[in-house]
Amino acid sequence: MVLITYFLMNDNHASDAWAFAGILQRQAYALGLNRDPSIIAPHARPEEMQQRRKVWQAVFIQDAFLSVIIKLPPTATHTDVRISDLTDEEDAPLEHGATDTSFIRSMWELASVVQGTICTPRSLDRPICQVSADRTRLVAYFHKIYMSLPLPFRTFNENAICELAGRSRRLARQTLFLTSNYYHCLMLIYADEHKSVACDVKMTMETAHKAISSYFLFHTIFDGEAGVWFHFQHRAFLEALTFAPPFFFQLVIAELVKNQPPGTNMDAMYLGAKTDILKMVGILQLCSGHDIVARTRVGVLSDYL
């Protein structure tokens, strides 16, 4: 059911994916997958407990990041399964302590924070941060999580990723997935704006650029499968929309009124944003001949160029 939900998401059937994910969540609750297996199944073999935790994390992570994309309430909210109990004793290290299980734990920990701090307020049209100090603390918390990840998962630049892909395409793929989700969430935090908190233009643009760059790298390295990951592409499209001039100029004017600190080059930010939109349009055009969604998105983004 987890795989079917991913298929529906990647096949651009978000509403069907959301409905099916709801059934999946009910089934997971009914099976007790959200409960600590050492409590509800104390006599189960250790490997059975591990399997229960792995299935639950798949449900949990999928629910959290689907909620981020479509701004609907998360449903995997009642659990006492501990991330630390998912061990990687049987995993072969990929590089510098990174394993498949450490990747799962990293995504799980990020999803746990995202669920309460981003998914829930956005689903209710509430501010992510009530005051500027809240944003500072939340960004620091996200950064702390990121810096606690195994080194390969937080090594993000084009040369390093390409070299990593030469050694382990699996690890490179995991790093790009994690990077995309991390910076997309930071982008949402910095872009959050209401009467008590202003949008941080510079950091919104920087984090959006890093997030969309992870998709560009993914497309370069894994060209054959890039089109399959609609969820990844959809995040990149949303990041490209962040660069749209109407939004950009509105925020730039607001920042100039507030006397943006010296060192912020708005012209460079605009050129970088336009370059990212052009790259995104170029990628979407590759499949726009047979994909109506890609064709529509090319039209939307082209209007901003």
ZALORO-890346 format. One record per residue (C-alpha): residue in three letters; x, y negated, z; residue number from 1. Coordinates in steps of 0.2 Angstrom, whole numbers, always signed. Layout:
   aa      x      y      z    i
  ALA      X      Y      Z  NUM
...
***
This chain:
   aa      x      y      z    i
  MET     +0     +0     +0    1
  VAL    +15    -12     +3    2
  LEU    +21     -8    -14    3
  ILE     +4    -10    -22    4
  THR     +3    -28    -14    5
  TYR    +20    -32    -20    6
  PHE    +15    -26    -38    7
  LEU     -1    -37    -37    8
  MET    +10    -52    -31    9
  ASN    +23    -50    -45   10
  ASP     +9    -47    -58   11
  ASN     +2    -64    -54   12
  HIS    -14    -58    -45   13
  ALA    -11    -67    -29   14
  SER    -29    -67    -23   15
  ASP    -30    -48    -26   16
  ALA    -13    -46    -17   17
  TRP    -20    -56     -2   18
  ALA    -36    -46     -1   19
  PHE    -26    -29     -3   20
  ALA    -14    -36    +11   21
  GLY    -29    -38    +22   22
  ILE    -34    -20    +20   23
  LEU    -15    -15    +23   24
  GLN    -14    -25    +39   25
  ARG    -30    -17    +46   26
  GLN    -23     +1    +42   27
  ALA     -6     -4    +50   28
  TYR    -15     -9    +66   29
  ALA    -26     +6    +66   30
  LEU    -11    +17    +64   31
  GLY     -3     +8    +79   32
  LEU    +12     +3    +68   33
  ASN    +12    -14    +77   34
  ARG    +15     -6    +93   35
  ASP    +32     -2   +101   36
  PRO    +34    +17    +96   37
  SER    +43    +20   +113   38
  ILE    +27    +15   +122   39
  ILE    +14    +23   +111   40
  ALA    +24    +38   +105   41
  PRO    +37    +41   +118   42
  HIS    +39    +59   +113   43
  ALA    +42    +56    +95   44
  ARG    +59    +60    +88   45
  PRO    +71    +45    +86   46
  GLU    +70    +45    +67   47
  GLU    +51    +45    +68   48
  MET    +51    +30    +79   49
  GLN    +63    +21    +66   50
  GLN    +52    +25    +52   51
  ARG    +37    +17    +61   52
  ARG    +48     +1    +64   53
  LYS    +53     +1    +46   54
  VAL    +36     +2    +39   55
  TRP    +30    -11    +51   56
  GLN    +43    -23    +46   57
  ALA    +39    -21    +28   58
  VAL    +21    -26    +32   59
  PHE    +26    -40    +43   60
  ILE    +39    -48    +32   61
  GLN    +27    -47    +17   62
  ASP    +13    -55    +26   63
  ALA    +24    -69    +33   64
  PHE    +31    -75    +16   65
  LEU    +15    -72     +6   66
  SER     +7    -84    +19   67
  VAL    +21    -97    +16   68
  ILE    +17    -96     -3   69
  ILE     -2    -97     -3   70
  LYS     -4   -107    +13   71
  LEU    -17    -95    +21   72
  PRO    -16    -89    +39   73
  PRO     -4    -75    +43   74
  THR    -12    -59    +49   75
  ALA     +2    -48    +56   76
  THR     +2    -58    +73   77
  HIS     -1    -45    +86   78
  THR    +14    -34    +89   79
  ASP    +27    -29   +103   80
  VAL    +39    -20    +91   81
  ARG    +56    -27    +94   82
  ILE    +68    -31    +80   83
  SER    +83    -26    +91   84
  ASP    +77     -8    +92   85
  LEU    +79     -6    +73   86
  THR    +97     +1    +72   87
  ASP   +108     +5    +58   88
  GLU   +118    +19    +65   89
  GLU   +115    +30    +49   90
  ASP   +118    +16    +36   91
  ALA   +134    +15    +27   92
  PRO   +141     -3    +28   93
  LEU   +140    -13    +12   94
  GLU   +153    -26    +16   95
  HIS   +159    -36    +32   96
  GLY   +146    -27    +43   97
  ALA   +131    -30    +31   98
  THR   +120    -15    +29   99
  ASP   +102    -12    +23  100
  THR    +96    -12    +40  101
  SER   +105    -28    +45  102
  PHE    +97    -36    +30  103
  ILE    +80    -30    +36  104
  ARG    +83    -37    +53  105
  SER    +88    -53    +46  106
  MET    +73    -55    +35  107
  TRP    +62    -49    +50  108
  GLU    +70    -62    +62  109
  LEU    +67    -76    +49  110
  ALA    +49    -71    +46  111
  SER    +46    -70    +65  112
  VAL    +51    -89    +66  113
  VAL    +42    -94    +50  114
  GLN    +26    -86    +55  115
  GLY    +23    -97    +70  116
  THR    +32   -113    +65  117
  ILE    +27   -114    +46  118
  CYS    +13   -102    +41  119
  THR     +1   -106    +55  120
  PRO     +2   -125    +55  121
  ARG     +1   -126    +36  122
  SER    -14   -114    +35  123
  LEU    -23   -126    +46  124
  ASP    -17   -142    +37  125
  ARG     -8   -147    +53  126
  PRO    +10   -155    +54  127
  ILE    +24   -143    +55  128
  CYS    +33   -155    +67  129
  GLN    +23   -167    +78  130
  VAL    +38   -179    +80  131
  SER    +55   -181    +73  132
  ALA    +64   -173    +88  133
  ASP    +53   -157    +84  134
  ARG    +60   -157    +67  135
  THR    +78   -158    +73  136
  ARG    +76   -144    +85  137
  LEU    +67   -133    +72  138
  VAL    +80   -136    +59  139
  ALA    +94   -132    +72  140
  TYR    +84   -116    +77  141
  PHE    +84   -110    +58  142
  HIS   +102   -114    +57  143
  LYS   +106   -104    +72  144
  ILE    +97    -89    +65  145
  TYR   +106    -91    +48  146
  MET   +123    -92    +56  147
  SER   +120    -76    +66  148
  LEU   +118    -66    +50  149
  PRO   +132    -55    +43  150
  LEU   +144    -65    +33  151
  PRO   +139    -59    +16  152
  PHE   +121    -65    +18  153
  ARG   +126    -83    +22  154
  THR   +140    -84     +9  155
  PHE   +131    -95     -4  156
  ASN   +140   -102    -19  157
  GLU   +140    -97    -37  158
  ASN   +158    -90    -38  159
  ALA   +156    -80    -21  160
  ILE   +139    -73    -27  161
  CYS   +146    -68    -44  162
  GLU   +161    -60    -36  163
  LEU   +149    -51    -23  164
  ALA   +138    -44    -37  165
  GLY   +154    -37    -45  166
  ARG   +157    -27    -29  167
  SER   +139    -23    -24  168
  ARG   +124    -29    -34  169
  ARG   +113    -23    -20  170
  LEU   +121    -34     -8  171
  ALA   +121    -49    -20  172
  ARG   +102    -46    -23  173
  GLN    +99    -46     -4  174
  THR   +109    -62     -1  175
  LEU    +99    -71    -15  176
  PHE    +82    -65     -8  177
  LEU    +87    -71    +10  178
  THR    +95    -87     +4  179
  SER    +79    -92     -7  180
  ASN    +67    -89     +8  181
  TYR    +78    -98    +20  182
  TYR    +81   -114    +10  183
  HIS    +63   -114     +4  184
  CYS    +57   -114    +22  185
  LEU    +69   -128    +26  186
  MET    +63   -138    +11  187
  LEU    +45   -137    +18  188
  ILE    +51   -143    +35  189
  TYR    +60   -158    +28  190
  ALA    +46   -162    +16  191
  ASP    +33   -162    +30  192
  GLU    +25   -179    +32  193
  HIS    +12   -187    +42  194
  LYS     +9   -203    +52  195
  SER    +22   -198    +66  196
  VAL    +35   -190    +55  197
  ALA    +42   -196    +38  198
  CYS    +48   -185    +24  199
  ASP    +67   -183    +24  200
  VAL    +70   -186     +5  201
  LYS    +88   -182     +5  202
  MET    +87   -166    +14  203
  THR    +71   -161     +5  204
  MET    +80   -163    -11  205
  GLU    +96   -154     -5  206
  THR    +87   -139     +2  207
  ALA    +75   -138    -13  208
  HIS    +91   -138    -24  209
  LYS    +99   -124    -14  210
  ALA    +83   -114    -15  211
  ILE    +80   -115    -33  212
  SER    +99   -112    -37  213
  SER    +97    -95    -29  214
  TYR    +84    -91    -42  215
  PHE    +95    -98    -56  216
  LEU   +109    -87    -50  217
  PHE    +97    -72    -48  218
  HIS    +92    -75    -66  219
  THR   +110    -76    -72  220
  ILE   +116    -60    -63  221
  PHE   +100    -49    -64  222
  ASP    +93    -56    -80  223
  GLY    +84    -39    -84  224
  GLU    +74    -39    -68  225
  ALA    +72    -57    -65  226
  GLY    +55    -58    -74  227
  VAL    +48    -44    -63  228
  TRP    +50    -54    -46  229
  PHE    +36    -66    -49  230
  HIS    +36    -70    -30  231
  PHE    +54    -76    -32  232
  GLN    +50    -86    -48  233
  HIS    +34    -94    -40  234
  ARG    +45   -101    -26  235
  ALA    +57   -108    -38  236
  PHE    +42   -116    -48  237
  LEU    +36   -124    -32  238
  GLU    +54   -131    -28  239
  ALA    +54   -138    -46  240
  LEU    +38   -147    -43  241
  THR    +46   -155    -27  242
  PHE    +58   -163    -40  243
  ALA    +44   -170    -50  244
  PRO    +47   -189    -53  245
  PRO    +30   -195    -46  246
  PHE    +33   -187    -30  247
  PHE    +52   -191    -30  248
  PHE    +49   -210    -34  249
  GLN    +36   -211    -21  250
  LEU    +48   -204     -8  251
  VAL    +62   -214    -14  252
  ILE    +53   -231    -12  253
  ALA    +48   -226     +5  254
  GLU    +66   -222    +10  255
  LEU    +72   -238     +2  256
  VAL    +59   -248    +13  257
  LYS    +66   -239    +28  258
  ASN    +84   -244    +23  259
  GLN    +91   -227    +18  260
  PRO   +108   -225    +27  261
  PRO   +124   -228    +16  262
  GLY   +130   -214     +6  263
  THR   +114   -208     -1  264
  ASN   +115   -209    -20  265
  MET    +97   -209    -27  266
  ASP   +103   -209    -45  267
  ALA   +113   -194    -42  268
  MET    +99   -185    -33  269
  TYR    +87   -189    -48  270
  LEU    +99   -183    -61  271
  GLY   +102   -167    -51  272
  ALA    +83   -165    -49  273
  LYS    +80   -167    -68  274
  THR    +94   -155    -72  275
  ASP    +85   -142    -61  276
  ILE    +68   -145    -69  277
  LEU    +76   -143    -86  278
  LYS    +84   -126    -81  279
  MET    +68   -120    -74  280
  VAL    +59   -125    -90  281
  GLY    +72   -116   -100  282
  ILE    +70   -100    -90  283
  LEU    +51   -100    -91  284
  GLN    +51   -103   -110  285
  LEU    +60    -87   -112  286
  CYS    +44    -78   -107  287
  SER    +31    -91   -112  288
  GLY    +27    -82   -128  289
  HIS    +18    -68   -120  290
  ASP    +15    -75   -102  291
  ILE     +1    -87   -101  292
  VAL     +7    -92    -83  293
  ALA    +24    -96    -89  294
  ARG    +17   -106   -103  295
  THR     +6   -116    -92  296
  ARG    +21   -120    -80  297
  VAL    +32   -125    -94  298
  GLY    +18   -138    -99  299
  VAL    +17   -144    -81  300
  LEU    +35   -146    -78  301
  SER    +38   -154    -96  302
  ASP    +26   -168    -92  303
  TYR    +39   -174    -79  304
  LEU    +54   -174    -90  305
***
